[in-house]
Each structure stands twice: as C-alpha cells, then as structure tokens.
Amino acid sequence: MVAIEVKNLVKKYGAIEAVKDVSFSVNDGEIFGLIGPNGAGKTTILRIISTILQVTSGSVKILGYDLSKNPGEIRKMISYLPEDAGAYKNLKGREYLEFIARFFNEGKKTHEIVEKGIAIADLKDRINDRVDTYSKGMMRRLLVGRALMTDPKLAILDEPTSGLDVINAQEIRKIIKNTVKNGTTVLLSSHNMLEVEFLCDRIALIAEGKIVETGKPKYLMNKYNARNIEEVFTRVVK
C-alpha cells in the first residue's frame, strides 16, 4: 500500500514558486527522508502533507484520501512535528501530554497514551516540572513523545533530533525505528546525513523546489561513488 502519493505538486507564494512539479511516493511502513539545503522546499512539502498549507496545483493522496477533499480524515491519522514546535510553557511536561491526549481519547485510553508519551520522552522526574524549565533537548524529547504517543498511521517529523546531544539523538532514532515496526509510516526531514543514512529506507534529494534524485541510501552511494550520504548530498545538490 502507498501511504503518500504526490503528483506534480506546485506551491506558489505570489510570484515565488517554492515547490516545482514535485512527484514522489512513500510506501506503507517506510521511513522516507526528504533531504535538501535550507530554502529548498522541504518544510513547505511537509506542511502541505500535514494539511496546514493548500496546494497551488497537483495532487496529494495520504493513506488513500485526497488531501484537497478529505483533510479532516487525514488529520485523524497523522501527527506532525515541526522543527520550530513548542509546548505550553506554563504546563508541566505530564500536563502537556495529558492536554494533547484528550484531543484523541478520553478515560483509560487517554491514560495509556500519556504513559506512552512519557516513556518516549524519557524525562524521568523532570516530566513533572514546568516546560519553561526545560532545556532545548528536553523540550524536543517531550515533543517527540507527543508526536508518537498516539500511534499515528503517518508521522511527519521535521528535524526530529534537533537540539539533542548524541546519546539522546540515538535514543530518539531507536524510538522512530520501533514506531515503524508498530505500524507507523514516517516522513522526515533532517540535515544530519548520518541520521538519514541510519533511519531512512529511501530518500529524495530536493534543490530549488525540485526533486533531483530518489533512491535507497546504499543505491545512491554506489551510483555517485560516495562513501556516505553527505557526499551524495553535496554532489547532487551543490
């Protein structure tokens, strides 16, 4: 089954064409990376798939639903973590997860969702502290917990390990891998090429609003005689 099908997608902001005739697909249960330099159009595409932005032209189908016709149905099945996401700073970490969980369920199920979010965030006793006392890394862990605790059919993650140290970033990557095993498809963007190489089943390289290459990391490394995805990235996108 195809989880995401994007065909001839165009997004314009006035005279500026941020996304130019982009087509790609993401298979069910896959971790797919959308990789490119700043300003390439990655975040715009993620926001479109997250139902935040409307398309200018082209088509997007998500989990069998047409984005332009059924955005409400799509929102029930996805979770989006923006790079610049924040949380309600006056709430404690646990309270924030409880607040979000109540949008999805009530009663016992809500408790189960919150406990899963707490386990993913792994903030230990700090989960009971106010969010405004958290470091950037702690905040990111809380937000990753929020994004994945509902077992979404599709998780859209923009720089999921932004602000995390090496150990915490490794833990989040393991969580993302395990989330896929439990039935979630992941579309992510990251500037960390080692992360991309470790996590992604396939990647699409985007530059100036256009996809310039797509494939499995090992295939692309062989094609460009590169030692790693960072070298592929610089050769294709420069």
C-alpha positions in Angstrom: 0.0 0.0 0.0 1.2 3.5 -0.8 0.9 5.8 2.3 1.7 9.1 0.4 1.4 9.8 -3.3 2.4 13.2 -4.5 2.0 14.0 -8.2 3.1 17.2 -10.0 2.9 19.3 -6.8 3.3 23.0 -7.2 3.2 25.6 -4.4 3.4 29.3 -5.1 3.6 32.2 -2.7 2.7 35.0 -5.1 5.3 35.1 -7.8 7.6 32.8 -5.9 7.4 29.1 -6.8 8.6 27.3 -3.7 7.7 23.8 -4.9 8.1 23.0 -8.6 6.3 19.9 -10.1 7.3 17.5 -7.4 6.3 13.9 -7.5 7.2 11.0 -5.1 5.6 8.3 -3.2 6.1 6.7 0.3 5.2 3.1 0.9 3.3 2.0 3.9 5.6 1.2 6.8 8.6 3.0 5.3 10.8 5.7 6.7 11.2 8.2 3.9 13.6 11.2 4.1 13.1 14.5 2.3 16.6 16.0 2.2 17.9 19.3 0.9 19.5 22.6 1.8 17.7 25.5 3.6 15.1 27.0 1.3 14.8 24.0 -0.9 11.1 23.5 -0.2 11.3 20.6 2.2 9.3 22.2 5.0 6.7 23.5 2.6 6.1 20.0 1.3 5.8 18.7 4.9 3.3 21.4 5.8 1.2 20.5 2.7 1.2 16.8 3.6 0.3 17.8 7.2 -2.8 19.7 5.8 -1.5 23.0 7.0 -0.9 24.5 3.6 -3.0 24.2 0.4 -1.6 23.1 -2.9 -1.4 25.5 -5.8 -1.7 22.7 -8.3 -1.0 18.9 -8.5 -2.4 16.2 -6.3 -1.6 14.6 -2.9 -3.1 11.4 -1.6 -2.4 10.4 2.0 -3.5 7.0 3.3 -5.9 6.7 0.5 -7.5 10.1 1.0 -7.3 13.0 -1.4 -5.8 15.9 0.5 -8.0 18.6 -1.2 -11.2 16.7 -0.5 -10.7 14.9 2.9 -8.2 16.9 5.1 -10.3 16.2 8.2 -10.0 12.4 7.7 -6.3 12.7 7.1 -5.8 14.8 10.3 -7.2 11.9 12.4 -4.4 9.6 11.2 -1.3 11.7 11.1 1.0 13.5 13.5 3.2 16.4 12.6 6.3 17.6 14.5 7.6 20.9 13.1 11.2 21.9 13.6 10.2 25.0 15.5 7.5 23.4 17.5 6.9 24.5 21.1 4.8 23.5 24.1 2.7 25.4 26.6 5.4 26.6 29.0 3.1 27.1 32.0 2.2 23.4 32.0 4.2 20.6 33.4 5.5 18.1 31.0 3.0 15.5 32.1 0.2 18.0 31.9 1.1 19.0 28.4 0.9 15.3 27.2 -2.4 14.9 29.0 -3.8 18.1 27.3 -2.8 16.7 23.9 -4.0 13.2 24.6 -7.5 14.4 25.4 -7.9 15.5 21.8 -7.7 11.9 20.8 -9.4 9.9 23.5 -11.0 10.0 26.9 -10.8 7.9 30.1 -8.5 4.9 30.3 -7.2 5.2 26.8 -6.1 8.7 27.4 -4.0 7.5 30.4 -2.4 4.8 28.2 -1.5 7.4 25.5 0.0 9.7 28.1 2.1 6.9 29.7 3.4 6.0 26.3 4.4 9.7 25.6 6.1 9.8 29.0 8.1 6.6 28.1 9.1 8.0 24.8 10.2 11.4 26.2 12.1 9.6 29.0 12.5 12.8 31.0 12.2 10.8 34.3 11.3 13.0 37.3 11.5 16.1 35.1 8.3 15.2 33.4 6.6 16.7 36.5 8.4 20.0 36.1 7.2 23.0 34.2 8.0 23.1 30.5 9.6 26.6 30.8 12.4 25.0 32.9 13.4 22.5 30.1 16.5 22.7 28.0 16.1 22.7 24.2 16.9 19.0 24.2 14.4 18.2 26.9 11.7 20.1 25.0 12.5 18.2 21.9 12.1 14.9 23.7 8.8 16.0 25.1 7.6 17.0 21.6 8.7 13.7 20.0 6.8 11.9 22.8 3.8 14.0 21.9 4.1 13.2 18.2 4.4 9.5 18.5 2.3 8.6 21.6 -0.9 8.3 19.6 0.4 5.6 17.3 -0.3 7.7 14.2 -0.6 6.0 10.8 1.8 8.6 9.4 4.3 10.6 11.4 5.7 13.7 9.8 8.9 14.7 11.5 10.8 17.9 10.6 14.3 17.6 12.2 13.2 15.1 14.9 16.5 15.2 16.8 17.1 19.0 16.6 18.9 20.2 19.7 19.6 16.8 21.1 23.1 15.6 22.1 24.5 12.4 20.6 23.1 10.0 23.2 19.6 11.5 23.3 19.5 11.6 19.5 20.4 7.9 19.3 17.6 7.1 21.6 15.1 9.1 19.5 16.2 7.3 16.4 15.7 3.9 18.0 12.2 5.1 19.0 11.4 6.1 15.4 12.6 2.7 14.2 10.4 0.9 16.7 7.4 3.1 15.9 7.6 1.9 12.3 7.7 -1.7 13.5 4.4 -1.0 15.3 2.7 0.2 12.0 3.6 3.9 11.6 4.9 5.3 8.3 7.4 8.1 8.8 8.2 11.0 6.5 11.1 13.0 7.9 13.4 15.9 7.0 16.9 16.2 8.6 20.2 18.0 8.0 22.0 15.2 9.8 23.2 12.9 7.0 24.3 10.2 9.4 20.8 10.2 10.8 19.3 10.0 7.3 21.6 7.1 6.4 20.7 5.2 9.6 17.0 5.8 9.6 15.7 6.0 6.0 14.7 3.2 3.7 14.6 5.7 0.9 15.4 9.4 0.4 14.5 12.2 -2.0 17.0 15.0 -2.6 15.4 18.3 -3.3 17.0 21.5 -4.5 15.4 24.8 -5.5 11.9 23.3 -5.2 12.6 20.3 -7.4 13.4 16.6 -6.5 16.7 15.9 -8.2 17.3 12.3 -7.0 15.5 9.5 -5.3 16.5 6.1 -4.0 17.8 3.9 -1.2 20.8 5.3 0.6 23.1 2.5 -0.5 22.0 2.7 -4.1 22.7 6.4 -4.2 26.1 6.0 -2.6 27.0 3.4 -5.2 25.6 5.5 -8.0 27.7 8.5 -7.1 30.7 6.5 -5.8 30.3 8.2 -2.5 31.3 7.0 1.0 28.2 8.3 2.7 25.0 10.2 2.0 26.7 13.5 2.9 28.9 13.1 -0.2 25.9 12.2 -2.3 24.1 15.3 -1.0 26.9 17.7 -1.8 27.5 16.2 -5.3 23.8 16.3 -6.3 22.6 19.5 -4.6 25.6 21.8 -5.0 
